[in-house]
Amino acid sequence: MAVINAWPARSSIINTTSVNADMPEQTLLSYATTKGAIQNFTSGLAQMLIEKGMRVNCMAPGSVWTPLIPSTMPPEQVKEFAAS
């Protein structure tokens, strides 16, 4: 937290989360858990830093291909991943 004291007012922190934080897939429980934690951390940090004039948000960018994807679903579903 020491670095935050060096940042000027109106600074922004943006974290990345996932739709899985709110609607977890049963095959992605550990992933969804970490994304939920990031969302909760972001909310708490935003409340803490608002008094310093700093903004903290998180965003869920949508489907992103990672090496984790093929190991979490059947091959037919992998072919269709993020097709829409």
Secondary structure, DSSP 8 states (H G I E B T S, - for coil): -HHHHHS-TT-EEEEE--GGGTS--GGGHHHHHHHHHHHHHHHHHHHHHGGGT-EEEEE-------TTGGGGS-HHHHHHTT--
